[in-house]
């Protein structure tokens, strides 16, 4: 079940800082919406040339309860300009600032600034609480964190 804005608001402490109503910055909305929460870019500036891929991070920090997961989704205003935010999942129990993955599919440069609304987070209720995330991206700092590739324990191939 996707959570409504009202229910997200009632789940105190999941997002910090939390903006409880739709707010406009750089001509786009951020904060609580009818069925999600629009996050902002935490980096000072990201310039994406045509076809470029870069990492960024959110201004908001997350503390996911054990009975919720969330999905990172594109904002339609950015998608209409050719910017894709890779749609990823936020696991139950995960904490930290989100690293976002951007791809510029347009034919022109895209200039992203700190505080710009950048992606929508859609929350879903699990049918029951789980043990929770305890992986390599737990407690992610206020920075874009590159991929951390794990080595197989047995020194062999990781596809078996």
ROBABA-919739 format. One record per residue (C-alpha): residue in one letter; chain; residue number from 1; x negated, y negated, z. Coordinates in pm, whole numbers, always signed. Example, Ala and Ser with C-alpha at 12.3 -4.5 7.8 and 13.67 -1.06 7.14 Angstrom:
2
+-------+------+---------+--------+--------+--------+
! kolfi ! mifi ! drenlum !      X !      Y !      Z !
+-------+------+---------+--------+--------+--------+
!     A !    A !       1 !  -1230 !   +450 !   +780 !
!     S !    A !       2 !  -1367 !   +106 !   +714 !
+-------+------+---------+--------+--------+--------+
% end
This chain:
160
+-------+------+---------+--------+--------+--------+
! kolfi ! mifi ! drenlum !      X !      Y !      Z !
+-------+------+---------+--------+--------+--------+
!     X !    A !       1 !     +0 !     +0 !     +0 !
!     X !    A !       2 !   -137 !   -343 !    -99 !
!     X !    A !       3 !   -126 !   -590 !   +191 !
!     X !    A !       4 !    +67 !   -914 !   +164 !
!     X !    A !       5 !    -91 !  -1247 !   +253 !
!     X !    A !       6 !   +114 !  -1249 !   +574 !
!     X !    A !       7 !    -27 !   -912 !   +682 !
!     X !    A !       8 !   -383 !  -1014 !   +588 !
!     X !    A !       9 !   -339 !  -1325 !   +805 !
!     X !    A !      10 !   -230 !  -1108 !  +1098 !
!     X !    A !      11 !   -547 !   -895 !  +1071 !
!     X !    A !      12 !   -763 !  -1140 !  +1268 !
!     X !    A !      13 !  -1140 !  -1122 !  +1222 !
!     X !    A !      14 !  -1155 !   -933 !   +891 !
!     X !    A !      15 !  -1281 !  -1243 !   +701 !
!     X !    A !      16 !  -1494 !  -1526 !   +844 !
!     X !    A !      17 !  -1450 !  -1814 !   +776 !
!     X !    A !      18 !  -1080 !  -1757 !   +710 !
!     X !    A !      19 !   -881 !  -2017 !   +514 !
!     X !    A !      20 !   -515 !  -1949 !   +592 !
!     X !    A !      21 !   -364 !  -2129 !   +294 !
!     X !    A !      22 !   -436 !  -2177 !    -73 !
!     X !    A !      23 !   -703 !  -2447 !   -114 !
!     X !    A !      24 !   -845 !  -2599 !   -433 !
!     X !    A !      25 !  -1216 !  -2646 !   -510 !
!     X !    A !      26 !  -1376 !  -2695 !   -853 !
!     X !    A !      27 !  -1025 !  -2673 !  -1006 !
!     X !    A !      28 !   -960 !  -2321 !   -872 !
!     X !    A !      29 !   -792 !  -2176 !   -563 !
!     X !    A !      30 !   -952 !  -1997 !   -271 !
!     X !    A !      31 !   -833 !  -1868 !    +63 !
!     X !    A !      32 !   -525 !  -1663 !   +143 !
!     X !    A !      33 !   -289 !  -1584 !   -145 !
!     X !    A !      34 !    +37 !  -1390 !   -171 !
!     X !    A !      35 !   -138 !  -1053 !   -198 !
!     X !    A !      36 !   -508 !  -1108 !   -145 !
!     X !    A !      37 !   -783 !  -1345 !    -48 !
!     X !    A !      38 !   -991 !  -1551 !   -291 !
!     X !    A !      39 !  -1357 !  -1574 !   -185 !
!     X !    A !      40 !  -1619 !  -1837 !   -271 !
!     X !    A !      41 !  -1973 !  -1818 !   -396 !
!     X !    A !      42 !  -2232 !  -1850 !   -120 !
!     X !    A !      43 !  -2536 !  -1902 !   -345 !
!     X !    A !      44 !  -2662 !  -2257 !   -415 !
!     X !    A !      45 !  -2642 !  -2215 !   -792 !
!     X !    A !      46 !  -2633 !  -1934 !  -1046 !
!     X !    A !      47 !  -2677 !  -2010 !  -1414 !
!     X !    A !      48 !  -2570 !  -1728 !  -1644 !
!     X !    A !      49 !  -2668 !  -1745 !  -2009 !
!     X !    A !      50 !  -2459 !  -1570 !  -2271 !
!     X !    A !      51 !  -2476 !  -1194 !  -2208 !
!     X !    A !      52 !  -2663 !  -1239 !  -1879 !
!     X !    A !      53 !  -2619 !  -1033 !  -1562 !
!     X !    A !      54 !  -2698 !  -1166 !  -1214 !
!     X !    A !      55 !  -2621 !  -1097 !   -851 !
!     X !    A !      56 !  -2463 !  -1344 !   -611 !
!     X !    A !      57 !  -2297 !  -1329 !   -272 !
!     X !    A !      58 !  -1990 !  -1459 !    -92 !
!     X !    A !      59 !  -1965 !  -1746 !   +151 !
!     X !    A !      60 !  -1730 !  -1526 !   +352 !
!     X !    A !      61 !  -1835 !  -1243 !   +580 !
!     X !    A !      62 !  -1629 !   -924 !   +616 !
!     X !    A !      63 !  -1565 !   -690 !   +908 !
!     X !    A !      64 !  -1347 !   -414 !   +766 !
!     X !    A !      65 !  -1123 !   -221 !  +1006 !
!     X !    A !      66 !  -1120 !   +157 !   +984 !
!     X !    A !      67 !   -767 !   +161 !   +838 !
!     X !    A !      68 !   -829 !    -79 !   +545 !
!     X !    A !      69 !  -1025 !    -80 !   +223 !
!     X !    A !      70 !  -1042 !   -362 !    -28 !
!     X !    A !      71 !  -1118 !   -413 !   -394 !
!     X !    A !      72 !  -1319 !   -696 !   -548 !
!     X !    A !      73 !  -1131 !   -825 !   -852 !
!     X !    A !      74 !  -1189 !  -1090 !  -1119 !
!     X !    A !      75 !  -1021 !  -1430 !  -1087 !
!     X !    A !      76 !   -820 !  -1488 !  -1403 !
!     X !    A !      77 !   -957 !  -1841 !  -1455 !
!     X !    A !      78 !  -1312 !  -1702 !  -1472 !
!     X !    A !      79 !  -1209 !  -1400 !  -1680 !
!     X !    A !      80 !  -1054 !  -1636 !  -1938 !
!     X !    A !      81 !  -1394 !  -1805 !  -1965 !
!     X !    A !      82 !  -1581 !  -1478 !  -2017 !
!     X !    A !      83 !  -1713 !  -1425 !  -1664 !
!     X !    A !      84 !  -1669 !  -1074 !  -1525 !
!     X !    A !      85 !  -1715 !   -987 !  -1160 !
!     X !    A !      86 !  -1775 !   -613 !  -1146 !
!     X !    A !      87 !  -1480 !   -465 !   -962 !
!     X !    A !      88 !  -1613 !   -278 !   -659 !
!     X !    A !      89 !  -1473 !   -139 !   -336 !
!     X !    A !      90 !  -1522 !   -254 !    +24 !
!     X !    A !      91 !  -1518 !    +58 !   +238 !
!     X !    A !      92 !  -1343 !    +89 !   +576 !
!     X !    A !      93 !  -1587 !     +0 !   +855 !
!     X !    A !      94 !  -1820 !   -202 !   +628 !
!     X !    A !      95 !  -1961 !   -531 !   +762 !
!     X !    A !      96 !  -2148 !   -813 !   +596 !
!     X !    A !      97 !  -2149 !  -1064 !   +312 !
!     X !    A !      98 !  -2044 !   -920 !    -23 !
!     X !    A !      99 !  -2297 !   -897 !   -301 !
!     X !    A !     100 !  -2118 !   -973 !   -626 !
!     X !    A !     101 !  -2229 !   -862 !   -971 !
!     X !    A !     102 !  -2166 !  -1111 !  -1254 !
!     X !    A !     103 !  -2176 !  -1066 !  -1632 !
!     X !    A !     104 !  -2127 !  -1350 !  -1879 !
!     X !    A !     105 !  -1936 !  -1217 !  -2182 !
!     X !    A !     106 !  -1896 !  -1563 !  -2338 !
!     X !    A !     107 !  -2109 !  -1732 !  -2603 !
!     X !    A !     108 !  -2205 !  -2019 !  -2373 !
!     X !    A !     109 !  -2384 !  -2074 !  -2043 !
!     X !    A !     110 !  -2180 !  -2052 !  -1720 !
!     X !    A !     111 !  -2292 !  -2262 !  -1423 !
!     X !    A !     112 !  -2173 !  -2132 !  -1085 !
!     X !    A !     113 !  -2206 !  -2352 !   -776 !
!     X !    A !     114 !  -2196 !  -2292 !   -402 !
!     X !    A !     115 !  -1840 !  -2302 !   -270 !
!     X !    A !     116 !  -1677 !  -2222 !   -606 !
!     X !    A !     117 !  -1386 !  -1978 !   -588 !
!     X !    A !     118 !  -1531 !  -1668 !   -753 !
!     X !    A !     119 !  -1333 !  -1345 !   -693 !
!     X !    A !     120 !  -1014 !  -1208 !   -542 !
!     X !    A !     121 !  -1014 !   -944 !   -270 !
!     X !    A !     122 !   -710 !   -712 !   -263 !
!     X !    A !     123 !   -660 !   -513 !    +59 !
!     X !    A !     124 !   -504 !   -170 !    +85 !
!     X !    A !     125 !   -382 !    +14 !   +393 !
!     X !    A !     126 !   -512 !   +370 !   +434 !
!     X !    A !     127 !   -269 !   +642 !   +535 !
!     X !    A !     128 !   -482 !   +692 !   +850 !
!     X !    A !     129 !   -803 !   +546 !   +997 !
!     X !    A !     130 !  -1133 !   +703 !   +890 !
!     X !    A !     131 !  -1477 !   +735 !  +1050 !
!     X !    A !     132 !  -1600 !   +433 !   +853 !
!     X !    A !     133 !  -1889 !   +322 !   +638 !
!     X !    A !     134 !  -2242 !   +377 !   +771 !
!     X !    A !     135 !  -2446 !   +351 !   +453 !
!     X !    A !     136 !  -2740 !   +155 !   +322 !
!     X !    A !     137 !  -2548 !   -171 !   +267 !
!     X !    A !     138 !  -2410 !   -201 !   +623 !
!     X !    A !     139 !  -2451 !   -544 !   +788 !
!     X !    A !     140 !  -2548 !   -705 !   +459 !
!     X !    A !     141 !  -2714 !  -1045 !   +511 !
!     X !    A !     142 !  -2618 !  -1383 !   +362 !
!     X !    A !     143 !  -2795 !  -1308 !    +34 !
!     X !    A !     144 !  -2751 !  -1113 !   -287 !
!     X !    A !     145 !  -2880 !   -766 !   -206 !
!     X !    A !     146 !  -3020 !   -565 !   -501 !
!     X !    A !     147 !  -2941 !   -197 !   -552 !
!     X !    A !     148 !  -3100 !    +40 !   -302 !
!     X !    A !     149 !  -3166 !   +368 !   -479 !
!     X !    A !     150 !  -3185 !   +670 !   -251 !
!     X !    A !     151 !  -3432 !   +949 !   -313 !
!     X !    A !     152 !  -3312 !  +1310 !   -293 !
!     X !    A !     153 !  -3397 !  +1473 !    +39 !
!     X !    A !     154 !  -3544 !  +1785 !   -122 !
!     X !    A !     155 !  -3766 !  +1589 !   -361 !
!     X !    A !     156 !  -3580 !  +1742 !   -654 !
!     X !    A !     157 !  -3321 !  +1615 !   -892 !
!     X !    A !     158 !  -3035 !  +1413 !   -751 !
!     X !    A !     159 !  -2775 !  +1542 !   -998 !
!     X !    A !     160 !  -2742 !  +1891 !   -849 !
+-------+------+---------+--------+--------+--------+
% end
